[in-house]
Amino acid sequence: MKKSSIEMMVGIFVLIGALCVGYLTIKLGKMEMFGDDYYTVKARFESVAGLKTGADVEIAGVLIGKVQSIALSHELQIALVELNIKKEFVLTDDVMASVKTSGLIGDKYIQLIPGGSEIILKSGDLITETESSLDIEELISKYVFGSL
């Protein structure tokens, strides 16, 4: 009887330990299991060259979210980007989204410039004001071949 109660206690201890390790792995790895802390907005860009899923979304240099997905809109032939924004940050309908580069040839990210409207974007809404990424190769070729 005593042996089975010790085995039961060891089993419960191992189970609790495994649950704690799993919880810490998710929290320290900054993985989101339940997504309750985020809402999704969409933005259309003519070009998102170099932007990747998981890229940062920032306002004034402060990280407020991540790029969830990038797809091609078949009707309009433009890029449709879904952004996961932390619920604590409120975006208005006149916010402007730009694809920016960190550094000279660094990673691409989305920079949001807030507007002054009082109409708040809800989950699933579309950011209408966008600015595509600057293509340095295109600028250099225009300069070299004299079309600037």
SVG drawing of the C-alpha trace seen along z (x, -y; Angstrom):
<svg xmlns="http://www.w3.org/2000/svg" viewBox="-16 -64 41 66">
<polyline fill="none" stroke="black" stroke-width="0.4" points="0.0,0.0 2.8,-2.4 4.7,-1.6 1.6,-2.5 1.1,-5.8 4.7,-6.8 4.4,-5.9 1.2,-8.0 2.9,-11.0 5.9,-10.7 3.6,-10.5 1.7,-13.6 5.0,-15.4 6.3,-14.5 3.0,-15.6 3.1,-19.0 6.7,-19.4 6.0,-18.6 3.1,-21.1 5.4,-23.8 8.1,-23.2 5.5,-23.3 4.1,-26.6 7.6,-28.2 8.5,-27.0 5.5,-28.8 5.9,-32.0 9.7,-32.3 9.6,-31.4 7.0,-34.2 4.7,-31.7 1.0,-32.5 -1.3,-29.5 -4.6,-31.2 -4.3,-34.6 -6.6,-36.4 -4.2,-39.3 -4.2,-40.2 -6.6,-41.3 -6.1,-41.2 -6.2,-44.0 -5.4,-43.8 -3.5,-46.1 -3.0,-46.1 0.4,-47.0 1.6,-47.3 4.9,-45.7 6.1,-44.0 9.4,-42.9 11.6,-41.4 8.8,-41.4 8.4,-38.1 5.8,-36.5 6.7,-37.2 8.1,-40.6 7.7,-43.3 4.9,-45.9 5.9,-49.2 4.5,-52.6 7.2,-55.2 9.8,-52.4 7.7,-50.5 6.8,-46.9 3.0,-46.5 2.5,-43.3 3.7,-40.9 3.0,-40.2 0.7,-37.1 0.5,-36.3 1.3,-37.7 -0.8,-36.7 -1.6,-37.8 -5.0,-39.3 -6.0,-37.5 -8.6,-40.1 -6.4,-43.2 -2.9,-41.6 -1.6,-43.3 -0.2,-42.0 -2.6,-41.5 -0.9,-41.5 -2.5,-40.4 -1.2,-42.1 -1.6,-40.8 -1.8,-43.8 -1.8,-43.7 -5.2,-44.6 -3.7,-47.3 -2.9,-49.3 -5.9,-51.0 -5.7,-51.9 -7.9,-54.4 -9.2,-54.2 -6.8,-56.8 -3.6,-55.0 -0.9,-54.7 1.1,-51.5 4.5,-51.6 7.0,-48.9 10.3,-50.0 13.9,-48.6 15.8,-48.6 19.3,-49.8 20.7,-50.0 20.1,-46.4 18.4,-45.1 15.1,-43.3 11.8,-44.7 9.1,-45.6 5.7,-47.5 5.7,-51.0 2.3,-52.4 1.8,-56.1 -1.3,-57.0 -3.9,-59.4 -6.3,-61.7 -9.6,-60.0 -12.0,-58.9 -13.2,-55.8 -11.4,-52.7 -10.4,-49.7 -11.9,-46.4 -10.6,-42.9 -10.7,-42.1 -10.9,-45.7 -8.7,-47.1 -6.0,-49.8 -6.6,-51.9 -3.6,-54.2 -0.4,-52.2 3.0,-52.9 5.0,-50.1 8.6,-49.3 11.3,-51.3 13.1,-49.2 16.7,-50.3 17.6,-48.2 14.9,-49.9 16.2,-53.4 19.7,-52.5 18.7,-51.2 16.7,-54.3 19.7,-56.4 22.2,-54.4 20.0,-54.3 19.1,-58.0 15.3,-57.8 15.4,-59.9"/>
</svg>
